[in-house]
């Protein structure tokens, strides 16, 4: 599959911002109820906030781009479960996956599209909850009960995103290795 230059750029920006966010979350410490932040924690937390807002902007542009260039077959590749033919194809590929017929799985089929669509939804949910936290913590990083609950949701989504990121890298590498050229196609700047 050939990806448009805009899709490749947006994918790269999403990958960079989300990966940065996940890595920074390992060294930062979010604000807590009744506990001031250390200077080092505040530094990394501020980076997390700003890059998180950038991720939200990139994801917003990505969704606008998708809607502006909406083609039923194109969007159905990301969300094949929205129509009967997509669900049927997805079930066929899931059976192939579960019976270890991996070489027969196309890199542009309903299963691959579902994985990409889920990643986009998880990233968007993380960016939205992070943006809500940014607003909820502004201006003094005071943690209320509602903010604390939203932090729990955001943290849970981050765990899901870590699992997704590892899986996505492994599967993309596998597709590249078996000759589909998935990584080359996505990151080609021609």
C-alpha positions as CSV (number, residue, x, y, z in Angstrom):
1,X,0.0,0.0,0.0
2,X,1.3,3.5,-0.9
3,X,0.7,6.1,1.9
4,X,0.2,9.7,1.0
5,X,3.0,12.1,2.1
6,X,0.6,13.7,4.6
7,X,-0.3,10.4,6.1
8,X,3.4,9.5,6.5
9,X,4.2,12.8,8.1
10,X,1.3,12.6,10.5
11,X,2.1,9.0,11.4
12,X,5.7,10.1,12.1
13,X,4.7,13.0,14.2
14,X,2.2,10.9,16.2
15,X,4.8,8.2,16.7
16,X,7.4,10.8,17.9
17,X,5.1,12.7,20.3
18,X,3.5,9.6,21.8
19,X,6.9,7.8,22.2
20,X,8.4,10.9,23.8
21,X,5.4,11.1,26.1
22,X,5.7,7.5,27.2
23,X,9.5,7.8,27.8
24,X,9.1,11.0,29.8
25,X,6.4,9.5,31.9
26,X,9.0,7.1,33.2
27,X,11.2,9.9,34.7
28,X,8.5,12.5,35.6
29,X,6.3,12.5,38.7
30,X,2.9,14.0,38.3
31,X,1.5,16.3,40.9
32,X,-0.1,14.6,44.0
33,X,-2.6,15.7,46.5
34,X,-0.8,17.5,49.4
35,X,2.7,17.1,48.0
36,X,4.7,19.7,46.2
37,X,6.6,18.7,43.1
38,X,10.4,18.6,43.1
39,X,12.2,20.9,40.6
40,X,13.3,17.9,38.5
41,X,9.7,16.5,38.5
42,X,8.3,19.8,37.5
43,X,10.8,20.1,34.6
44,X,9.8,16.8,33.1
45,X,6.1,17.2,33.9
46,X,6.1,20.6,32.0
47,X,7.8,18.9,29.0
48,X,5.1,16.2,29.2
49,X,2.4,18.8,29.2
50,X,3.7,20.8,26.2
51,X,4.5,17.8,24.1
52,X,1.1,16.3,25.1
53,X,-0.6,19.4,23.7
54,X,1.5,19.1,20.6
55,X,0.4,15.4,20.3
56,X,-3.2,16.6,20.7
57,X,-2.8,19.1,17.9
58,X,-1.2,16.5,15.6
59,X,-4.0,14.0,16.3
60,X,-6.6,16.7,15.7
61,X,-5.0,17.6,12.3
62,X,-4.9,13.8,11.6
63,X,-8.6,13.4,12.2
64,X,-9.5,16.6,10.2
65,X,-7.3,15.3,7.3
66,X,-9.1,11.9,7.5
67,X,-12.5,13.5,7.5
68,X,-11.6,16.0,4.7
69,X,-10.3,13.1,2.5
70,X,-13.0,10.7,3.6
71,X,-13.3,7.7,1.3
72,X,-15.5,4.9,2.5
73,X,-13.0,2.3,1.5
74,X,-10.1,4.2,3.0
75,X,-11.7,4.7,6.4
76,X,-13.1,1.2,6.4
77,X,-9.5,0.0,6.3
78,X,-8.9,1.6,9.7
79,X,-12.3,0.7,11.1
80,X,-13.4,-2.5,9.3
81,X,-15.9,-3.5,11.9
82,X,-18.2,-0.7,10.9
83,X,-19.6,-2.7,8.0
84,X,-20.6,-6.3,7.3
85,X,-17.9,-7.0,4.7
86,X,-15.2,-5.5,6.9
87,X,-16.3,-7.6,9.9
88,X,-16.3,-10.8,7.7
89,X,-12.8,-10.0,6.4
90,X,-11.6,-9.3,9.9
91,X,-13.0,-12.6,11.2
92,X,-11.3,-14.4,8.4
93,X,-7.9,-12.8,9.2
94,X,-8.4,-13.4,12.9
95,X,-8.8,-17.1,12.2
96,X,-5.7,-17.1,10.0
97,X,-3.8,-15.3,12.8
98,X,-5.0,-17.7,15.5
99,X,-4.1,-20.8,13.4
100,X,-0.6,-19.3,12.9
101,X,-1.0,-18.7,9.1
102,X,0.8,-15.4,9.5
103,X,2.6,-15.3,6.2
104,X,-0.8,-15.3,4.4
105,X,-1.9,-12.2,6.3
106,X,-1.7,-9.1,4.1
107,X,-0.1,-5.9,5.6
108,X,-3.1,-3.9,4.4
109,X,-6.0,-6.2,5.3
110,X,-8.8,-5.7,7.9
111,X,-6.7,-7.0,10.8
112,X,-3.8,-4.6,10.1
113,X,-6.4,-1.8,9.6
114,X,-8.0,-2.6,12.9
115,X,-4.7,-2.5,14.7
116,X,-3.9,0.9,13.2
117,X,-7.4,2.2,14.0
118,X,-7.2,1.0,17.6
119,X,-3.8,2.7,17.9
120,X,-5.3,6.0,16.6
121,X,-8.2,5.7,19.1
122,X,-5.9,4.9,22.0
123,X,-3.6,7.8,21.2
124,X,-6.6,10.1,20.8
125,X,-8.1,9.0,24.1
126,X,-4.7,9.6,25.8
127,X,-4.4,13.1,24.2
128,X,-7.9,14.1,25.2
129,X,-7.6,12.9,28.8
130,X,-4.2,14.6,29.0
131,X,-5.7,17.8,27.6
132,X,-8.5,17.6,30.2
133,X,-5.8,17.1,32.9
134,X,-3.9,20.2,31.6
135,X,-7.0,22.3,32.0
136,X,-7.9,20.7,35.3
137,X,-4.5,21.3,36.8
138,X,-4.1,24.8,35.5
139,X,-2.7,27.2,36.8
140,X,-1.3,25.8,40.1
141,X,-1.2,22.0,39.5
142,X,-3.7,21.4,42.3
143,X,-5.1,17.9,42.3
144,X,-8.8,17.6,43.0
145,X,-10.7,14.3,43.3
146,X,-11.9,14.7,39.7
147,X,-8.4,15.4,38.4
148,X,-7.1,12.4,40.4
149,X,-9.7,10.2,38.7
150,X,-8.8,11.5,35.3
151,X,-5.1,10.8,36.1
152,X,-6.1,7.2,36.8
153,X,-7.8,6.9,33.4
154,X,-4.9,8.6,31.6
155,X,-2.4,6.3,33.4
156,X,-4.4,3.2,32.4
157,X,-4.5,4.4,28.8
158,X,-0.7,4.9,28.9
159,X,-0.3,1.2,30.0
160,X,-2.5,0.2,27.1
161,X,-0.4,2.4,24.7
162,X,2.9,0.8,25.9
163,X,1.5,-2.6,25.1
164,X,0.2,-1.3,21.7
165,X,3.5,0.3,20.9
166,X,5.6,-2.8,21.6
167,X,3.1,-4.9,19.6
168,X,3.0,-2.4,16.7
169,X,6.8,-2.3,16.5
170,X,7.1,-6.1,16.6
171,X,4.4,-6.7,14.0
172,X,5.7,-3.9,11.7
173,X,9.2,-5.4,11.9
174,X,7.8,-8.8,11.1
175,X,5.9,-7.5,8.1
176,X,9.1,-5.8,6.9
177,X,11.1,-9.0,7.5
178,X,8.7,-11.2,5.4
179,X,8.9,-8.8,2.5
180,X,5.8,-6.6,2.8
181,X,8.1,-3.5,3.3
182,X,5.7,-1.9,5.8
183,X,8.3,0.2,7.5
184,X,10.0,1.2,4.3
185,X,6.6,2.3,2.8
186,X,5.6,4.3,5.9
187,X,8.9,6.1,6.4
188,X,9.9,6.6,2.8
189,X,10.2,10.3,2.1
190,X,10.0,10.1,-1.7
